[in-house]
Amino acid sequence: MAETETELRNGDPEEWEKRTLNLIKGSEIDQEFSALKSKKTGRKNRHKIKKMNKPMMLPCTLLEFMDDDLREAAIRYLSTFLIERREENMDNYDRAGFLIFHSFGTMTILLQEVVEFIWKMDNDPLEVRSIKRLANVLTMFQCVAANSETRQKFIDSSIPNFLIPLIQCTNEIELFDNIRAIALSVLGILCQAREPTVIKWAIESNMLDVCSYIIDKGSELTKVISMHILEAILQDSFGIQHICNPISDHILKALIRGWDQLVTLLAADQDFSPRLLFHIIRCYILLSTNKRGYNIVMENLPQAILNNSFKDMIEEFPVLKNLLDQLYKIMTN
């Protein structure tokens, strides 16, 4: 317990990326950027779950959620199991998501945990223990969101909408930003398959405003996760039509402004986040597939992209050169 709390306080970026961004399909490129930016620490998972390998241990652990005295330990135990299982056996991880969603009372209890945390967030100082407990709850939501059989039911339950206050909370302590990252990753996992009903839900739930807020206020990790969500929406026909519709002009202008500010920052500090530049350029390219989106991109491309400010960066990361060449080709057509 003390070991885990120390980990939370230290906020190891690599560990939090494993628990958030790395679960989103298509994030391999982000992991490559991270690997090139800094050497891997080679840390091993500290917790090994042997007991859960028994056939009935998962259902028995879920039953312990019903007991107030056993709940916190059971949630921690199952969360650790899921973190290991998704790395070692995706089939078991997938089955766990199905069982968590369909077992009696489990989702209601997990939602209760979120609601109680939101109340504490607004009324009491946040403690490491309560933040850790919520992180474990969100780990289970990640598992449910990743399962194709429970994804839509999860959305229909409206439980993902309760994560939005966590993401938009103005609490600026670094530790809480890790909660934002996990909550945002649940939404990213939901959107990653680009299923039309999920994208429609994301838009109707003001996910574009959430992403715009994170681009302005979030950490580097949460910005990257939000860019994954935006790319999923932009690759959907309804999504890009909605963003480029004049009715949604305020959203598009906010995104364009946020990207412009990020590009300016990245041009000044090119070691900050090459992968953010990668995602911003991808969004410009995706927007350009829509006529109105193309016109807005052409009118608002940052000078740093036009004047070759990223020459050194693209030499280090050839994938950025390929994307920029694609964008320049679109500009000249």
C-alpha atoms as one frame of an Amber mdcrd trajectory, in Angstrom:
protein
   0.000   0.000   0.000   2.749   2.464   0.970   4.678   1.514  -2.161   1.717
   2.313  -4.388   1.049   5.621  -2.637   4.677   6.643  -3.173   4.231   5.819
  -6.858   1.149   8.028  -6.981   2.906  10.908  -5.288   5.883  10.659  -7.616
   3.584  10.523 -10.636   5.963   8.452 -12.793   5.026   9.599 -16.343   5.850
   6.226 -17.893   3.598   4.349 -15.476   0.695   6.721 -16.064   1.120   6.467
 -19.837   0.881   2.685 -19.513  -2.373   3.094 -17.594  -3.900   5.639 -19.996
  -2.565   6.506 -23.446  -1.087   3.088 -24.225  -4.554   1.504 -23.993  -5.826
   3.511 -26.974  -5.449   1.904 -30.389  -3.074   3.814 -32.629  -0.979   5.067
 -29.705   2.027   3.010 -30.819   3.397   6.087 -32.576   3.190   8.011 -29.292
   5.121   5.266 -27.546   7.804   5.455 -30.242   8.108   9.206 -29.753   8.469
   8.668 -25.999  11.080   5.970 -26.504  13.146   8.264 -28.702  12.730  11.230
 -26.390  13.986   9.463 -23.270  15.430   6.068 -22.389  13.074   3.559 -20.863
  13.592   2.946 -17.168  13.035  -0.800 -17.479  10.787  -0.898 -14.424   8.850
  -4.070 -13.747   5.327  -4.322 -12.382   5.642  -4.612  -8.618   2.423  -6.485
  -8.070   1.934 -10.049  -9.183  -1.485 -11.618  -8.935  -1.389 -15.360  -8.427
  -4.553 -15.871  -6.444  -6.830 -14.472  -9.183  -5.847 -17.317 -11.494  -8.331
 -19.531  -9.625 -11.542 -19.767 -11.713 -13.924 -18.292  -9.125 -11.686 -15.556
  -7.712 -12.917 -12.828 -10.081 -16.623 -13.368  -9.248 -15.759 -13.677  -5.553
 -13.834 -10.415  -5.655 -16.784  -8.676  -7.316 -19.030  -9.960  -4.531 -16.743
  -8.273  -2.004 -17.718  -4.927  -3.577 -21.043  -5.336  -1.760 -19.341  -5.171
   1.646 -18.329  -1.647   2.675 -15.489  -3.008   4.795 -14.034  -5.124   1.969
 -14.759  -2.845  -0.990 -11.624  -0.703  -1.080  -9.267  -3.695  -0.932 -11.346
  -5.615  -3.498 -11.312  -2.677  -5.916  -7.545  -2.315  -5.517  -7.041  -6.054
  -5.961  -9.139  -6.274  -9.130  -7.587  -3.130 -10.608  -4.083  -4.557 -10.191
  -5.247  -7.812 -11.771  -6.642  -5.933 -14.790  -3.460  -3.917 -15.286  -1.464
  -7.145 -15.453  -4.035  -9.122 -17.395  -4.270  -6.715 -20.325  -0.530  -7.083
 -20.837  -0.448 -10.866 -20.471  -3.795 -12.207 -21.700  -6.169  -9.944 -23.630
  -8.846 -12.646 -23.846  -9.125 -12.799 -20.059  -9.056  -9.005 -19.898 -11.926
  -8.881 -22.373 -13.948 -11.420 -20.386 -13.333  -9.456 -17.202 -14.910  -6.365
 -18.778 -18.021  -8.360 -19.672 -18.280  -9.811 -16.161 -17.741  -6.457 -14.438
 -20.535  -4.851 -16.455 -23.054  -7.671 -16.079 -22.421  -8.751 -12.484 -25.213
  -7.652 -10.166 -24.756  -4.191  -8.660 -21.109  -3.740  -9.683 -21.543  -0.798
 -12.067 -23.862   0.941  -9.602 -21.241   0.604  -6.864 -18.481   1.896  -9.157
 -20.646   4.858 -10.168 -21.293   5.535  -6.487 -17.511   5.668  -5.967 -17.221
   8.315  -8.705 -20.112  10.400  -7.365 -18.716  10.311  -3.823 -15.311  11.419
  -5.106 -16.869  14.314  -7.041 -18.611  15.406  -3.837 -15.319  15.242  -1.913
 -13.577  17.062  -4.745 -15.935  20.003  -4.299 -16.075  19.998  -0.499 -12.933
  18.458   1.043  -9.157  18.472   0.449  -8.149  15.580  -1.809  -6.120  12.789
  -0.212  -3.761  10.316  -1.873  -5.864   7.408  -0.650  -9.101   8.656  -2.239
  -7.322   9.537  -5.498  -5.760   6.071  -5.617  -9.151   4.481  -4.963 -10.742
   6.427  -7.822  -7.866   5.513 -10.163  -8.618   1.852  -9.468 -12.324   2.383
 -10.225 -11.475   4.086 -13.525  -9.233   1.144 -14.433 -12.362  -1.031 -14.403
 -14.203   1.454 -16.602 -11.323   1.198 -19.090 -11.868  -2.562 -19.206 -15.627
  -2.193 -19.794 -15.052   0.474 -22.474 -12.599  -1.774 -24.331 -15.073  -4.670
 -24.605 -17.070  -4.545 -27.856 -20.048  -6.250 -26.182 -20.322  -3.778 -23.316
 -19.155  -0.535 -24.962 -22.538   0.656 -26.219 -24.325  -0.523 -23.065 -21.770
   1.404 -21.021 -22.591   4.547 -23.002 -26.339   3.925 -22.742 -25.978   3.764
 -18.957 -24.676   7.385 -19.037 -21.896   6.428 -16.616 -19.137   7.825 -18.903
 -20.791  11.246 -18.692 -20.033  11.308 -14.962 -16.319  11.375 -15.836 -16.544
  14.769 -17.519 -16.546  16.749 -14.217 -13.329  14.921 -13.274 -11.710  15.999
 -16.530 -12.872  19.602 -16.318 -12.082  20.028 -12.620  -9.864  23.077 -12.086
  -7.791  21.390  -9.372  -4.198  22.037 -10.443  -2.283  19.594  -8.241  -0.117
  17.295 -10.348  -1.464  14.153  -8.735  -5.023  14.969  -9.774  -3.903  15.401
 -13.383  -3.262  11.653 -13.453  -6.956  11.131 -12.629  -7.837  13.422 -15.541
  -5.646  11.279 -17.776  -7.309   8.008 -16.733 -10.824   9.472 -17.023  -9.985
  10.915 -20.436  -8.509   7.583 -21.539 -11.844   5.866 -20.797 -13.463   8.234
 -23.309 -10.587   7.680 -25.729 -11.022   3.906 -25.518 -14.750   4.314 -26.230
 -14.043   6.421 -29.327 -11.088   4.451 -30.685 -13.173   2.025 -32.780 -14.854
   5.035 -34.459 -18.266   3.399 -34.219 -20.864   5.906 -35.538 -23.144   5.625
 -32.495 -20.214   6.234 -30.154 -18.983   9.245 -32.136 -22.509  10.669 -32.149
 -22.684  10.190 -28.376 -19.292  11.882 -27.951 -20.452  14.929 -29.894 -23.800
  15.121 -28.104 -21.956  14.858 -24.766 -19.874  17.953 -25.638 -16.683  15.930
 -25.935 -15.345  18.478 -28.428 -15.563  21.176 -25.761 -13.865  18.833 -23.291
 -10.994  18.221 -25.724 -10.686  21.936 -26.463 -10.484  22.628 -22.720  -7.742
  20.018 -22.283  -5.760  21.377 -25.240  -5.757  24.756 -23.496  -5.319  23.673
 -19.874  -4.176  20.043 -19.707  -0.819  18.354 -19.259   1.158  16.978 -22.187
  -0.266  13.493 -21.608  -3.899  14.629 -21.427  -3.411  16.809 -24.511  -2.187
  13.773 -26.484  -5.144  11.651 -25.324  -7.588  14.413 -26.285  -5.980  14.608
 -29.737  -6.679  10.889 -30.192 -10.355  11.558 -29.426 -10.436  14.467 -31.884
  -8.857  12.342 -34.613 -11.469   9.627 -34.076 -14.246  12.217 -34.436 -12.648
  13.812 -37.512 -12.387  10.406 -39.218 -16.150   9.900 -38.894 -18.358  11.436
 -41.602 -20.897  12.761 -39.097 -18.105  13.986 -36.842 -16.266  16.071 -39.425
 -19.524  17.451 -40.834 -20.528  18.541 -37.340 -17.189  20.225 -36.627 -17.142
  22.018 -39.985 -20.793  23.080 -39.821 -21.077  26.886 -39.365 -23.332  26.198
 -36.367 -20.279  24.689 -34.607 -18.005  27.552 -35.615 -17.120  28.381 -32.007
 -15.778  24.850 -31.473 -13.697  24.843 -34.647 -12.268  28.292 -33.916 -11.373
  27.222 -30.376  -9.582  24.119 -31.678  -7.726  26.071 -34.368  -6.669  28.662
 -31.785  -5.533  25.963 -29.356  -3.494  24.155 -32.014  -1.911  27.431 -33.128
  -0.793  28.179 -29.575   0.611  24.675 -29.190   2.524  24.876 -32.467   4.027
  28.196 -31.355   5.052  26.598 -28.050   6.519  23.562 -29.805   8.491  25.759
 -32.201  10.048  27.536 -29.207  10.691  24.313 -27.244  11.042  21.466 -29.722
  11.915  18.945 -27.017   8.586  19.477 -25.250   6.425  17.066 -27.273   7.138
  16.059 -30.874   4.183  13.663 -30.706   1.806  16.574 -30.078   3.004  18.159
 -33.314   2.356  14.835 -35.048  -1.279  14.801 -33.888  -1.862  18.481 -34.675
  -0.654  18.004 -38.253  -2.862  14.928 -38.580  -5.862  16.974 -37.466  -5.050
  19.665 -40.047  -4.903  16.959 -42.732  -8.174  15.367 -41.601  -9.944  18.742
 -41.498  -8.742  19.415 -45.037 -10.870  16.540 -46.352 -13.895  18.803 -45.819
 -14.253  21.828 -48.120 -14.980  24.317 -45.354 -12.429  22.657 -43.109  -9.827
  22.983 -45.876 -10.474  26.705 -46.257 -10.203  27.305 -42.513  -6.978  25.293
 -42.268  -5.434  27.203 -45.173  -6.384  30.520 -43.575  -5.037  29.598 -40.147
  -1.916  27.465 -40.597   0.663  28.619 -38.024   3.701  30.458 -39.334   5.958
  27.932 -37.621   4.648  25.255 -39.995   4.914  27.495 -43.052   8.446  28.810
 -42.393  10.147  25.453 -41.766  10.707  26.104 -38.050  10.673  22.362 -37.358
  13.577  21.466 -39.633  15.646  19.907 -36.829  12.678  18.024 -35.405  11.718
  16.414 -38.709  15.294  15.264 -39.192  15.071  13.454 -35.860  11.540  12.129
 -36.488  11.082  11.190 -40.180   7.398  10.393 -39.605   6.854  14.123 -39.027
   8.479  14.911 -42.371   6.111  12.519 -44.120   3.099  14.186 -42.494   4.322
  17.700 -43.262   4.966  16.713 -46.890   1.388  15.438 -47.057   0.095  18.719
 -45.624   2.211  20.799 -48.028   0.892  18.731 -50.931  -2.683  19.473 -49.840
  -1.818  23.189 -49.670  -0.559  23.284 -53.257  -3.525  21.434 -54.795
